[in-house]
Amino acid sequence: EKTKITNQVSKRDCFEDLANLLISNSGSQTTPATQRVVIIIDEFDGIPQTVVSDFLHSLRRIYLSGVDSRCPFSLGIVGVKSITQLNYDRSISPFNIQDEFALPNFTLEQVQELLAQYTEAVGQVFAPEVIKALHRQTAGQPFLVNRFAQILTEELNIPKTECIDMTHFSEAHTRLLRERNVNIQHLITNIRKNRRFETLLMGIISRDRGVDFNLDNEYIDELSAYGVLSEDPDGFCKIANPIYQYWVMEMFQLTINGWEGEYFQDNKILVKPGNTASSTVNKGN
């Protein structure tokens, strides 16, 4: 809603080019199209609902008409929510025009494979404990994994003949915790959308009570969609990864009574009685 178009000429040229592209690739009943045009719209759930409603009606008419002329072959929308989760016009049924999929986090094996590609290309190796710690701290969140690896391989200026070890990992981890990259900024923005999120997250972190991971709860469902919450083996809510937990604690300046380091038990994080969680920095594992 805050986005402003600064160049009207470029906007007009863009839509004219798109129309020409659709015409040139539309084909006919006797001559099939030589190319297919696929449109991908990012941040779809951030578009004003009044605009999206008309857009969805147009898609619906295209789908029902069965006409290929001057129409995109397919449309991909990218966002944290699907059409069915958004509060749009319920007269528009999305079930027969959409196919959705979620991008899961990397497994440990996938992180190992990713870093092995770097080793193969450059020759620099990672200590096995570094790879495990990187996956543990990020829980395989794709942006965090890649940003962590970027700091290790590009920004710390580690000689390429030197093995990347836990000392390097600790330095990269501290740097990652202290920066507000785009992923962390989105995390902060999403959490601050609703004051009820703070109450829920503080209850989960302080472990005063277990909170069932119930997606019928609109707040849990929304935080899960944002990638903030996930389900632990016992069916309770947990913060998706230790890096997110650190930032949640930073945001709310959460004071933890007693030794509440269980979530970080493998990561050597302990919070002393009376200290705020924001004063702790995980040094690595």
C-alpha positions as CSV (number, residue, x, y, z in Angstrom):
1,E,0.0,0.0,0.0
2,K,3.0,2.3,0.6
3,T,4.6,1.5,-2.8
4,K,4.7,4.4,-5.2
5,I,5.3,4.2,-8.9
6,T,7.9,6.8,-9.7
7,N,8.1,6.4,-13.5
8,Q,4.7,6.2,-15.2
9,V,6.4,5.9,-18.6
10,S,8.2,2.7,-17.6
11,K,5.0,1.3,-16.2
12,R,3.2,1.9,-19.4
13,D,6.0,0.4,-21.4
14,C,6.0,-2.7,-19.2
15,F,2.4,-3.4,-19.8
16,E,2.6,-2.7,-23.5
17,D,5.6,-5.1,-23.8
18,L,3.6,-7.8,-21.8
19,A,0.6,-7.4,-24.1
20,N,2.8,-7.7,-27.2
21,L,4.5,-10.8,-25.7
22,L,1.2,-12.4,-25.0
23,I,0.0,-11.7,-28.5
24,S,3.1,-13.0,-30.2
25,N,3.1,-16.2,-28.2
26,S,-0.7,-16.9,-28.1
27,G,-0.8,-19.1,-31.2
28,S,-4.1,-20.1,-32.7
29,Q,-6.5,-23.1,-33.0
30,T,-4.4,-24.5,-35.8
31,T,-0.9,-23.2,-34.8
32,P,0.2,-23.9,-31.3
33,A,2.2,-21.3,-29.4
34,T,5.9,-21.5,-29.8
35,Q,6.5,-20.2,-26.2
36,R,4.5,-20.0,-23.0
37,V,4.4,-17.0,-20.8
38,V,4.5,-17.6,-17.1
39,I,4.0,-14.6,-14.7
40,I,5.4,-14.8,-11.2
41,I,4.2,-12.3,-8.5
42,D,6.2,-12.0,-5.3
43,E,4.9,-10.7,-2.0
44,F,1.4,-11.5,-3.3
45,D,-0.2,-11.3,0.2
46,G,1.0,-7.7,0.6
47,I,-1.1,-6.5,-2.4
48,P,-4.2,-4.4,-1.3
49,Q,-7.2,-6.7,-1.2
50,T,-9.3,-4.4,-3.4
51,V,-6.8,-4.8,-6.2
52,V,-6.4,-8.6,-5.7
53,S,-10.2,-9.2,-5.7
54,D,-10.5,-7.8,-9.3
55,F,-7.4,-9.7,-10.3
56,L,-8.7,-13.0,-9.0
57,H,-12.0,-12.5,-10.8
58,S,-10.1,-11.9,-14.0
59,L,-8.1,-15.1,-13.5
60,R,-11.4,-16.9,-12.9
61,R,-12.9,-15.7,-16.2
62,I,-9.8,-16.7,-18.1
63,Y,-9.9,-20.2,-16.6
64,L,-13.5,-20.7,-17.3
65,S,-13.3,-19.3,-20.9
66,G,-10.7,-21.8,-22.0
67,V,-9.3,-19.2,-24.4
68,D,-5.6,-19.1,-24.7
69,S,-5.3,-15.9,-26.8
70,R,-3.5,-13.1,-25.1
71,C,-3.5,-15.0,-21.8
72,P,-0.6,-16.1,-19.7
73,F,0.0,-19.9,-19.7
74,S,0.4,-19.9,-15.9
75,L,0.6,-17.6,-12.9
76,G,2.8,-18.2,-9.8
77,I,2.2,-16.2,-6.7
78,V,4.7,-16.2,-3.9
79,G,4.0,-15.3,-0.3
80,V,3.8,-16.7,3.3
81,K,0.1,-17.4,2.9
82,S,-2.0,-19.2,0.3
83,I,-5.1,-17.8,-1.3
84,T,-7.3,-19.9,0.9
85,Q,-5.7,-18.3,4.0
86,L,-6.2,-14.8,2.9
87,N,-9.4,-12.9,3.5
88,Y,-10.5,-12.4,-0.1
89,D,-13.8,-12.6,-1.9
90,R,-15.2,-16.0,-0.9
91,S,-17.2,-16.2,-4.1
92,I,-14.0,-16.9,-5.9
93,S,-13.1,-20.6,-5.3
94,P,-9.4,-21.1,-5.6
95,F,-9.5,-24.9,-5.3
96,N,-9.8,-25.7,-9.0
97,I,-7.3,-23.1,-10.3
98,Q,-4.4,-23.5,-7.9
99,D,-1.7,-25.9,-6.9
100,E,0.4,-24.9,-4.0
101,F,3.6,-26.1,-2.4
102,A,5.7,-25.1,0.5
103,L,9.5,-24.8,0.6
104,P,10.8,-26.9,3.5
105,N,13.9,-26.1,5.5
106,F,17.2,-27.8,4.6
107,T,18.0,-31.0,6.3
108,L,21.4,-31.6,7.7
109,E,22.3,-33.7,4.7
110,Q,21.2,-30.9,2.3
111,V,23.4,-28.4,4.2
112,Q,26.3,-30.9,4.0
113,E,25.7,-31.2,0.3
114,L,25.5,-27.4,-0.2
115,L,28.8,-26.8,1.5
116,A,30.4,-29.7,-0.2
117,Q,29.7,-27.9,-3.5
118,Y,31.7,-25.0,-2.3
119,T,34.5,-27.2,-1.1
120,E,34.6,-28.9,-4.5
121,A,34.7,-25.6,-6.4
122,V,37.2,-23.8,-4.1
123,G,39.0,-26.5,-2.2
124,Q,38.3,-25.0,1.3
125,V,36.8,-27.5,3.7
126,F,34.5,-27.2,6.7
127,A,35.1,-29.0,9.9
128,P,32.2,-31.5,10.4
129,E,31.2,-29.9,13.7
130,V,30.8,-26.5,11.9
131,I,28.3,-28.0,9.5
132,K,26.3,-29.6,12.3
133,A,26.4,-26.4,14.4
134,L,25.3,-24.3,11.4
135,H,22.3,-26.5,10.8
136,R,21.5,-26.6,14.5
137,Q,21.5,-22.8,14.9
138,T,19.5,-22.2,11.7
139,A,17.3,-25.3,11.8
140,G,18.0,-25.3,8.0
141,Q,16.2,-22.0,7.3
142,P,17.4,-21.4,3.7
143,F,18.2,-17.7,4.1
144,L,20.0,-18.1,7.4
145,V,22.0,-21.1,6.1
146,N,23.2,-19.2,3.0
147,R,23.9,-16.0,4.9
148,F,25.9,-17.9,7.5
149,A,27.9,-19.6,4.8
150,Q,28.4,-16.3,3.0
151,I,29.9,-14.7,6.2
152,L,32.2,-17.7,6.6
153,T,33.4,-18.0,3.0
154,E,33.4,-14.3,1.9
155,E,33.4,-11.8,4.8
156,L,35.8,-13.3,7.4
157,N,38.7,-13.4,4.9
158,I,39.7,-16.9,6.0
159,P,42.6,-18.1,3.8
160,K,41.2,-20.7,1.3
161,T,43.9,-23.1,2.4
162,E,42.6,-23.0,5.9
163,C,39.9,-25.3,7.3
164,I,36.8,-23.4,8.5
165,D,36.6,-24.4,12.2
166,M,34.5,-23.6,15.3
167,T,36.6,-20.5,16.0
168,H,35.5,-19.1,12.6
169,F,32.0,-20.3,13.2
170,S,31.7,-18.5,16.5
171,E,32.9,-15.2,14.9
172,A,30.4,-15.6,12.0
173,H,27.6,-16.5,14.4
174,T,28.2,-13.4,16.5
175,R,28.2,-11.2,13.4
176,L,25.0,-12.8,12.2
177,L,23.2,-12.2,15.5
178,R,24.2,-8.5,15.5
179,E,23.1,-7.7,11.9
180,R,19.6,-6.8,10.8
181,N,19.5,-8.4,7.5
182,V,16.3,-8.6,5.4
183,N,15.2,-11.9,6.9
184,I,15.5,-10.6,10.5
185,Q,13.8,-7.4,9.5
186,H,10.9,-9.3,8.1
187,L,10.8,-11.4,11.3
188,I,10.6,-8.3,13.4
189,T,8.0,-6.6,11.2
190,N,5.8,-9.7,11.3
191,I,6.0,-10.2,15.0
192,R,5.1,-6.6,15.7
193,K,1.9,-6.8,13.7
194,N,-0.1,-8.0,16.6
195,R,0.4,-7.4,20.3
196,R,-1.0,-10.8,21.1
197,F,2.1,-12.4,19.4
198,E,4.3,-11.0,22.2
199,T,2.2,-12.7,24.9
200,L,2.2,-16.0,23.1
201,L,5.9,-16.0,22.3
202,M,6.9,-14.9,25.8
203,G,4.8,-17.8,27.2
204,I,6.6,-20.3,24.9
205,I,10.1,-19.0,25.6
206,S,9.7,-18.7,29.3
207,R,8.3,-22.3,29.4
208,D,5.7,-21.3,32.0
209,R,3.5,-23.7,30.2
210,G,3.5,-25.8,27.1
211,V,1.5,-24.4,24.2
212,D,-0.1,-26.9,21.9
213,F,0.9,-26.5,18.3
214,N,-2.7,-26.0,17.1
215,L,-3.0,-24.4,13.7
216,D,-6.7,-23.8,14.4
217,N,-5.4,-21.0,16.7
218,E,-5.2,-18.0,14.4
219,Y,-2.1,-16.6,16.1
220,I,-0.2,-19.8,16.0
221,D,-1.3,-20.4,12.4
222,E,0.0,-16.9,11.4
223,L,3.3,-17.2,13.3
224,S,3.8,-20.6,11.7
225,A,3.1,-19.2,8.3
226,Y,5.7,-16.5,8.9
227,G,8.2,-19.2,9.9
228,V,8.5,-18.1,13.5
229,L,6.9,-21.1,15.1
230,S,7.3,-24.8,14.5
231,E,6.2,-28.0,16.3
232,D,8.4,-29.8,18.7
233,P,8.4,-33.7,19.1
234,D,5.9,-33.4,21.9
235,G,3.4,-31.5,19.9
236,F,4.1,-28.1,21.6
237,C,5.1,-24.8,20.0
238,K,8.7,-23.8,19.8
239,I,10.6,-20.9,18.2
240,A,11.7,-22.1,14.8
241,N,15.4,-21.8,15.4
242,P,17.9,-20.4,18.0
243,I,18.7,-17.3,15.9
244,Y,15.0,-16.4,15.7
245,Q,14.6,-17.1,19.4
246,Y,17.5,-14.7,20.2
247,W,15.8,-11.9,18.2
248,V,12.4,-12.5,19.8
249,M,14.1,-12.2,23.2
250,E,15.9,-9.1,22.0
251,M,12.7,-7.5,20.8
252,F,10.7,-8.1,24.0
253,Q,13.7,-7.7,26.4
254,L,12.4,-10.8,28.1
255,T,13.5,-11.4,31.6
256,I,13.9,-15.1,32.3
257,N,13.7,-16.2,35.9
258,G,16.1,-18.9,36.9
259,W,18.2,-21.0,34.5
260,E,16.0,-21.1,31.4
261,G,18.6,-22.4,28.9
262,E,17.0,-25.7,28.1
263,Y,16.2,-24.6,24.5
264,F,19.8,-23.9,23.9
265,Q,21.2,-26.8,25.9
266,D,23.2,-28.1,23.0
267,N,24.4,-24.5,22.2
268,K,25.9,-23.6,25.5
269,I,23.6,-20.7,26.1
270,L,22.7,-20.0,29.8
271,V,20.9,-17.1,31.2
272,K,21.7,-16.2,34.8
273,P,19.0,-15.4,37.3
274,G,18.0,-11.7,37.0
275,N,19.6,-11.2,33.6
276,T,17.7,-10.3,30.5
277,A,18.0,-12.6,27.6
278,S,19.2,-9.8,25.4
279,S,22.5,-9.7,27.3
280,T,23.4,-13.2,26.1
281,V,25.1,-14.0,22.9
282,N,25.5,-17.6,21.8
283,K,29.2,-18.2,21.1
284,G,28.8,-20.9,18.8
285,N,28.1,-24.8,19.1
